[in-house]
Amino acid sequence: MNRLRQRVQWFPVLWLTVVWVMLWGDLSPGTVLAGALLAVVILGVFPLPPLGLGIVVRPVAAVILITRFLADMLVASVEVAWLTVRPGPPVRGIVVDLRLRSRNELFQTITSEMVALVPGTVVIDMVSDTGVLTLHILNVRTRAEAEKVRRRVLAQEARVLRAFDPDPDAVLDPRRRRRAELGGGT
């Protein structure tokens, strides 16, 4: 029994159970129980390697992240809608590069996807080794406006790190980050 407990991870059991219920299209207790038992048998016979994502979910920071993301989407949607119907010259966009602070590919991906989902911003490229994120941004005409977008993206990254990184201060604090990059540890 102890060996089975080591081979079966509970998140994959939950996920396989959800898939089973969705396949049957029935949320009855019998279907859920059958799915859970089948998932335990499958994972007992064909165990998955342990997945260490290296994340810590902080509920308050996650709520702040999601709330701010939804607010950014709403505001940007209204701005982009106005740009499409307003009179005046055509809207121009620019391509900018900015360097994310985290070198963790998961956090870079989460940040990039959240930035890409906000209307008016398109992610062109993400180089994970250097942390360089290339964006196309609508309606930016001056260096100050580009700097405002850069600060907005870095603030989004900071919210992602505060919500999920085990030690966000190691990335967000420039002195600790510089020491870690030089090999001095934290």
DOROLO-420061 format. One record per residue: x, z, y of N, C-alpha, C, O in turn; residue in three letters. Coordinates in steps of 0.2 Angstrom, whole numbers, always signed. Each point is the difference from the previous one (the first is absolute). Example, Ala and Ser with C-alpha at 12.3 -4.5 7.8 and 13.67 -1.06 7.14 Angstrom:
2
PT; n.px; n.pz; n.py; ca.px; ca.pz; ca.py; c.px; c.pz; c.py; o.px; o.pz; o.py; residu
PT; +66; +39; -28; -4; +0; +6; +4; +0; +6; +5; +3; -1; ALA
PT; -7; -7; +6; +4; +1; +6; -4; +3; +5; +3; +1; +6; SER
***
This chain:
186
PT; n.px; n.pz; n.py; ca.px; ca.pz; ca.py; c.px; c.pz; c.py; o.px; o.pz; o.py; residu
PT; +4; +0; -6; -4; +0; +6; +4; +0; +6; -1; -3; +5; MET
PT; +7; +7; -5; +4; +0; +6; +4; -7; +1; +1; -2; +6; ASN
PT; +0; -1; -11; +3; -7; +1; -5; -5; +3; +2; -4; +4; ARG
PT; -8; +5; -6; -5; -5; +3; -1; +2; +7; -1; -5; +4; LEU
PT; +1; +11; -2; +0; +2; +7; +6; -3; +4; -1; -1; +6; ARG
PT; +7; +1; -9; +5; -3; +4; -1; -8; +0; +3; -3; +5; GLN
PT; -6; +0; -9; +0; -7; +0; -6; -3; +4; +0; -5; +3; ARG
PT; -5; +9; -2; -6; -2; +4; +0; +3; +7; +1; +6; +1; VAL
PT; -1; -11; +4; +0; +2; +7; -7; +0; +2; -4; -5; -2; GLN
PT; +2; +9; +6; -7; +1; +2; -3; -5; +5; -5; -2; +0; TRP
PT; +10; -1; +5; -3; -5; +4; -1; -6; -4; -6; -3; +2; PHE
PT; +10; +0; -6; -2; -6; -4; -6; +1; -4; -4; -4; -1; PRO
PT; +3; +11; -2; -6; +1; -4; -6; -1; +5; -5; -3; -2; VAL
PT; +5; +6; +8; -5; -1; +5; -2; -7; +1; -5; -2; +1; LEU
PT; +11; -2; +1; -1; -7; +2; -3; -4; -6; -5; -4; +1; TRP
PT; +7; +5; -7; -2; -4; -6; -8; +2; -1; -4; -4; -2; LEU
PT; +3; +10; +3; -7; +2; -1; -5; -3; +6; -5; -2; -2; THR
PT; +8; +2; +8; -4; -4; +5; -1; -7; -2; -6; -3; +1; VAL
PT; +11; -1; -3; +0; -7; -3; -5; +0; -5; -4; -5; +0; VAL
PT; +4; +9; -5; -5; +0; -6; -7; +1; +3; -5; -4; -2; TRP
PT; +4; +8; +6; -7; +1; +3; -2; -6; +4; -6; -2; +0; VAL
PT; +10; -1; +4; -1; -6; +3; -2; -6; -4; -4; -4; +1; MET
PT; +8; +4; -7; -1; -6; -4; -7; +1; -4; -4; -5; -1; LEU
PT; +2; +11; +0; -7; +1; -3; -5; +0; +5; -6; -1; -2; TRP
PT; +7; +3; +8; -5; +0; +5; -5; +5; -1; -6; +0; +2; GLY
PT; +8; +6; -4; -4; +5; -2; +4; +7; +2; +5; +1; -3; ASP
PT; -8; +3; +7; +3; +6; +2; -2; +6; -4; -1; +6; +3; LEU
PT; -2; -7; -9; -2; +6; -4; +5; +4; -3; +6; -2; +0; SER
PT; -7; +8; -1; +5; +5; -3; +3; -3; -6; +6; +1; -1; PRO
PT; -10; -4; -4; +3; -3; -6; +5; -5; +2; +5; +0; -4; GLY
PT; -6; -5; +8; +5; -5; +2; +6; +3; +3; +5; -2; -2; THR
PT; -6; +7; +6; +6; +3; +3; +4; +4; -5; +6; -1; +0; VAL
PT; -9; +4; -4; +4; +4; -6; +3; -5; -4; +6; +1; -2; LEU
PT; -10; -6; +0; +3; -5; -5; +6; -4; +4; +6; -1; -4; ALA
PT; -6; +0; +10; +6; -3; +4; +6; +4; +0; +5; -2; -1; GLY
PT; -7; +9; +2; +6; +5; +1; +3; +0; -7; +6; +1; +0; ALA
PT; -10; +0; -5; +3; +1; -7; +4; -7; -2; +6; +1; -3; LEU
PT; -9; -6; +4; +4; -7; -1; +6; +0; +4; +6; -2; -3; LEU
PT; -6; +4; +9; +6; +0; +4; +6; +5; -2; +5; -2; +0; ALA
PT; -7; +8; -3; +4; +5; -3; +3; -3; -6; +6; +0; -1; VAL
PT; -10; -4; -3; +3; -3; -6; +5; -5; +1; +5; -1; -2; VAL
PT; -7; -4; +7; +4; -5; +2; +7; +2; +3; +5; -2; -2; ILE
PT; -5; +7; +6; +6; +3; +3; +4; +4; -5; +6; +1; +1; LEU
PT; -10; +2; -6; +4; +3; -5; +4; -4; -5; +5; +1; -2; GLY
PT; -8; -7; +1; +3; -5; -4; +5; -4; +4; +6; -2; -3; VAL
PT; -8; +0; +9; +5; -4; +4; +1; +3; +6; -3; -1; +6; PHE
PT; +8; +6; -6; +1; +4; +6; +3; -4; +6; +4; -4; -1; PRO
PT; -6; +6; +7; +3; -3; +6; +6; +4; +2; +0; +6; -1; LEU
PT; +5; -10; +4; +6; +4; +2; -3; +5; +6; -4; -2; +4; PRO
PT; +7; +7; -3; -2; +5; +6; +2; -4; +6; +5; -3; +2; PRO
PT; -10; +3; +3; +0; -3; +6; +2; +6; +5; -4; +4; +1; LEU
PT; +9; -5; +3; +2; +5; +5; +0; -4; +7; +5; -3; +1; GLY
PT; -11; +3; +2; +0; -4; +6; +3; +4; +6; +2; -4; +5; LEU
PT; +0; +10; -6; +3; +4; +6; -4; +1; +6; +3; -1; +5; GLY
PT; -9; +2; -6; -5; +1; +6; -3; +7; -1; -1; +3; -5; ILE
PT; +0; +0; +11; -4; +6; +0; -6; -1; +5; +2; -2; +6; VAL
PT; -8; +3; -8; -5; -2; +4; -2; +6; +4; -2; +6; -3; VAL
PT; +2; -6; +9; -2; +5; +5; -7; -2; +3; +0; -4; +4; ARG
PT; -5; +8; -6; -7; -2; +1; -1; -1; +8; -3; -4; +2; PRO
PT; +5; +9; +2; -1; +0; +7; +3; -6; +3; -3; -4; +4; VAL
PT; +10; +3; -6; +3; -6; +3; -3; -7; -3; +0; -5; +4; ALA
PT; -2; +5; -10; -4; -6; -3; -6; -1; +4; -2; -6; +2; ALA
PT; -2; +11; +0; -6; -1; +4; +2; -3; +7; -4; -4; +2; VAL
PT; +9; +7; +1; +2; -3; +6; +2; -7; +0; -1; -4; +4; ILE
PT; +5; +3; -9; +2; -7; -1; -6; -5; -1; +0; -5; +3; LEU
PT; -4; +7; -7; -6; -5; -1; -5; +0; +6; -2; -6; +2; ILE
PT; +1; +11; +1; -4; +0; +6; +3; -4; +6; -3; -4; +3; THR
PT; +10; +5; -2; +3; -4; +5; +0; -7; -2; -1; -5; +4; ARG
PT; +2; +3; -10; +0; -7; -3; -6; -3; +1; -1; -6; +3; PHE
PT; -5; +9; -4; -7; -2; +1; -1; -1; +7; -3; -5; +2; LEU
PT; +5; +9; +2; -1; +0; +8; +4; -6; +2; -2; -4; +4; ALA
PT; +9; +3; -6; +4; -6; +2; -4; -6; -2; +0; -5; +4; ASP
PT; -3; +4; -10; -3; -6; -2; -6; -1; +4; -1; -6; +2; MET
PT; -3; +11; +0; -6; -1; +4; +2; -3; +7; -2; -5; +2; LEU
PT; +7; +9; +1; +2; -3; +7; +3; -7; +0; -2; -4; +4; VAL
PT; +7; +3; -9; +3; -7; -1; -6; -5; -1; +1; -6; +2; ALA
PT; -6; +8; -6; -5; -5; -2; -4; -2; +7; -1; -6; +1; SER
PT; +0; +11; +3; -4; -2; +6; +5; -4; +5; -3; -4; +3; VAL
PT; +9; +6; -3; +5; -4; +5; +1; -7; -3; -1; -4; +4; GLU
PT; +1; +3; -10; +1; -7; -3; -6; -4; +1; +0; -6; +2; VAL
PT; -6; +9; -3; -7; -3; +1; +0; -2; +8; -2; -5; +1; ALA
PT; +4; +9; +3; +0; -1; +7; +4; -6; +2; -1; -4; +4; TRP
PT; +7; +4; -7; +5; -6; +1; -3; -6; -2; +2; -5; +3; LEU
PT; -6; +5; -8; -3; -7; -3; -5; -2; +5; -1; -6; +0; THR
PT; -3; +10; +4; -6; -3; +3; +2; +1; +8; -4; -3; +4; VAL
PT; +9; +6; -2; +1; +0; +7; +2; -6; +3; +3; -4; -3; ARG
PT; -5; +3; +10; +3; -6; +3; +7; +1; +2; +2; +5; +1; PRO
PT; +2; -11; +0; +7; +1; +2; +4; -4; -4; -2; -4; -4; GLY
PT; +9; +5; +5; +5; -4; -3; +0; +2; -8; -3; +5; -2; PRO
PT; +5; -9; -2; +1; +1; -7; +4; +6; -2; +5; +2; +4; PRO
PT; -7; +2; -9; +4; +6; -2; +7; -2; -3; +0; -5; -4; VAL
PT; +5; +8; +6; +6; -1; -3; +3; +6; -4; -3; +5; +1; ARG
PT; +7; -7; -6; +2; +6; -4; +8; -1; +0; +3; -5; +2; GLY
PT; +0; +11; -4; +7; +0; -1; +2; +2; -7; -4; +4; -3; ILE
PT; +10; -5; +1; +3; +3; -6; +5; +5; +2; +5; -2; +4; VAL
PT; -5; +8; -7; +5; +5; +2; +2; +3; -7; -3; +0; -5; VAL
PT; +9; +2; +5; +3; +4; -5; +1; +7; +2; +1; +2; +6; ASP
PT; -2; +3; -10; +1; +7; +1; +2; +3; -6; -1; -2; -6; LEU
PT; +5; +8; +7; +3; +3; -6; -4; +6; -2; +0; +5; +4; ARG
PT; -3; -4; -10; -3; +6; -2; +5; +5; -2; +6; -2; -1; LEU
PT; -7; +8; +2; +5; +5; -2; +1; +2; -7; +5; +2; -2; ARG
PT; -11; -3; -2; +1; +2; -7; +3; -6; -4; -2; -6; +2; SER
PT; +6; +8; -7; +2; -5; -5; -3; +0; -6; +1; -4; -5; ARG
PT; -7; +8; +4; -4; +0; -6; -4; -6; +0; -4; -1; +5; ASN
PT; +4; -3; -10; -4; -6; +0; -7; +1; +0; -4; -3; +2; GLU
PT; +2; +9; -6; -8; +1; +0; -2; +2; +7; -5; -3; +2; LEU
PT; +8; +7; +2; -2; +2; +6; +1; -6; +5; -5; -1; +5; PHE
PT; +10; -3; -6; +0; -7; +4; -6; -4; -1; -3; -3; +4; GLN
PT; +1; +2; -10; -5; -4; -2; -7; +3; +2; -4; -4; +3; THR
PT; +3; +10; -3; -6; +3; +2; -1; -1; +8; -5; -2; +2; ILE
PT; +11; +3; +1; +0; -1; +8; -1; -7; +1; -5; -1; +5; THR
PT; +8; -4; -8; -1; -7; +1; -7; -2; -1; -3; -4; +4; SER
PT; +0; +6; -9; -7; -2; -2; -5; +3; +5; -5; -3; +2; GLU
PT; +6; +9; +0; -4; +3; +5; +0; -3; +7; -5; -1; +3; MET
PT; +11; -1; -1; +1; -4; +6; -3; -7; -1; -3; -2; +5; VAL
PT; +4; -1; -11; -3; -7; -1; -8; +0; +0; -3; -5; +2; ALA
PT; +0; +11; -4; -7; +0; +0; -3; +1; +7; -6; -1; +1; LEU
PT; +10; +3; +4; -3; +1; +7; +0; -7; +3; +5; -4; +0; VAL
PT; -11; +1; +2; +0; -6; +3; +4; -1; +6; +2; +4; +4; PRO
PT; +1; -10; -4; +5; -2; +6; +7; +0; -2; +4; -1; +4; GLY
PT; -3; +4; -10; +7; +1; -2; +1; -3; -7; -4; +2; -5; THR
PT; +9; -6; +4; +1; -3; -7; +7; +2; -2; +5; -2; +4; VAL
PT; -4; +4; -10; +7; +1; -3; +2; -6; -2; -3; -3; -5; VAL
PT; +9; +1; +7; +3; -6; -2; +5; +1; -6; +1; -3; -5; ILE
PT; +3; +9; +6; +5; +1; -5; +2; +8; +1; -1; +3; +5; ASP
PT; +3; -1; -11; +3; +7; +0; +6; +0; -5; +0; -2; -6; MET
PT; +5; +4; +9; +7; +0; -3; +1; +8; -2; +2; +4; +5; VAL
PT; -3; -2; -11; +0; +7; -2; +7; +3; +1; +0; +6; +1; SER
PT; +5; -10; -3; +7; +3; +1; +2; +2; +7; +3; +6; +1; ASP
PT; -5; -9; +4; +1; +1; +7; -5; +3; +3; +0; +3; +6; THR
PT; -6; -3; -8; -6; +3; +3; -3; -5; +5; -4; +3; +5; GLY
PT; +6; -9; -4; -2; -4; +5; -7; -3; -1; -1; -4; -6; VAL
PT; -4; +5; +10; -6; -3; -1; -1; -5; +6; +1; +1; +6; LEU
PT; -3; -7; -8; -1; -6; +4; -8; -1; +1; -3; -1; -5; THR
PT; +1; +2; +11; -7; -1; +2; -2; -5; +5; +4; -2; +4; LEU
PT; -10; -1; -5; -3; -5; +5; -5; +4; +3; -5; +3; -3; HIS
PT; +5; -2; +10; -4; +4; +4; -4; -4; +5; +3; -4; +3; ILE
PT; -10; +4; -3; -4; -3; +5; +1; +3; +7; +0; +6; +0; LEU
PT; -1; -10; +5; -1; +2; +7; +6; +5; +2; -2; +5; +4; ASN
PT; +8; -7; -5; +5; +4; +3; +4; -5; +4; +3; -5; -2; VAL
PT; -2; +7; +9; +3; -4; +4; +7; +3; +3; +4; -4; +3; ARG
PT; -4; +10; -3; +6; +3; +3; +4; +5; -5; -3; +1; -5; THR
PT; +9; +0; +7; +4; +5; -4; -3; +7; -1; +0; +3; -5; ARG
PT; -3; -1; +11; -4; +6; -1; -5; +0; -5; -1; +5; -3; ALA
PT; -3; -10; +3; -6; +0; -5; +3; -1; -7; -3; +3; -5; GLU
PT; +9; -6; +4; +3; +0; -7; +2; +6; -2; +0; +2; -5; ALA
PT; +3; +2; +10; +3; +7; -1; -6; +5; -2; +0; +4; -4; GLU
PT; -6; -5; +7; -6; +4; -1; -2; -2; -8; -2; +5; -3; LYS
PT; +2; -11; +1; -2; -2; -7; +6; +4; -4; -2; +2; -6; VAL
PT; +8; -3; +7; +5; +3; -4; -1; +8; -1; +0; +2; -5; ARG
PT; -2; +1; +11; -1; +7; -1; -6; +2; -4; +0; +5; -4; ARG
PT; -5; -10; +5; -6; +1; -4; +1; +0; -8; -2; +3; -4; ARG
PT; +6; -8; +2; +2; -1; -7; +4; +6; -2; -1; +2; -6; VAL
PT; +6; +0; +10; +4; +5; -2; -4; +7; -1; +2; +4; -4; LEU
PT; -7; -3; +8; -4; +5; +0; -4; +0; -6; -2; +5; -4; ALA
PT; -1; -11; +2; -3; -1; -7; +4; +2; -6; -2; +3; -4; GLN
PT; +9; -5; +5; +4; +2; -6; +1; +7; +0; +0; +3; -5; GLU
PT; +1; +0; +11; +0; +8; +0; -6; +3; -3; +1; +5; -4; ALA
PT; -7; -7; +5; -6; +2; -3; +0; -1; -8; -2; +5; -3; ARG
PT; +5; -10; +1; +0; -2; -7; +5; +5; -3; -1; +3; -5; VAL
PT; +7; -2; +8; +5; +5; -3; -2; +7; +0; +1; +4; -4; LEU
PT; -5; -2; +10; -2; +7; +0; -6; +1; -5; -1; +6; -3; ARG
PT; -2; -11; +1; -6; +0; -5; +3; +0; -7; -3; +3; -5; ALA
PT; +9; -6; +3; +2; -2; -7; +7; +2; -1; +1; +1; -6; PHE
PT; +3; -1; +10; +7; +1; -1; +2; +7; -2; -3; +5; +4; ASP
PT; +7; -3; -9; +1; +7; -2; +4; +3; +6; -1; +7; +1; PRO
PT; +5; -10; +3; +4; +3; +5; +0; -5; +6; +5; -3; +2; ASP
PT; -11; +3; +2; -1; -5; +5; +5; +1; +6; +3; -4; +3; PRO
PT; -1; +11; -2; +5; +1; +5; +7; -3; -1; +4; -1; +5; ASP
PT; -2; +0; -11; +6; -3; -2; +1; -7; +3; +5; -3; +1; ALA
PT; -11; +0; -1; +0; -7; +2; -2; +0; +8; +3; -5; +3; VAL
PT; -7; +9; -1; -3; -1; +7; +5; +4; +5; +0; -2; +6; LEU
PT; +4; +7; -8; +5; +3; +4; +6; -4; +1; +4; -1; -6; ASP
PT; -2; -2; +11; +6; -5; +1; +6; +3; -3; +4; -3; -3; PRO
PT; -3; +10; +5; +7; +3; -2; +0; +1; -7; +5; -1; -3; ARG
PT; -10; +3; -1; +0; +1; -7; +0; -7; -3; +4; -1; -5; ARG
PT; -7; -4; +7; +1; -7; -2; +7; -2; +0; +2; -3; -5; ARG
PT; +1; +4; +11; +7; -3; +1; +5; +4; -5; +4; -4; -3; ARG
PT; -5; +10; +2; +4; +4; -5; -1; -3; -7; +5; +0; -3; ARG
PT; -11; -1; +1; -1; -2; -6; +3; -7; -1; +2; -2; -6; ALA
PT; -3; -3; +11; +3; -6; -1; +8; +0; +0; +3; -5; -3; GLU
PT; +0; +10; +6; +7; +0; +0; +2; +4; -6; +6; +0; -2; LEU
PT; -10; +2; -2; +1; +4; -7; +1; +7; +1; +3; +3; -5; GLY
PT; -5; +0; +10; +1; +7; +1; -6; +4; -3; +1; +6; +1; GLY
PT; -6; -9; -4; -5; +4; -2; -5; +2; +5; +0; -3; +6; GLY
PT; -5; +8; -7; -4; +2; +5; +2; +6; +3; -4; +3; +4; THR
***
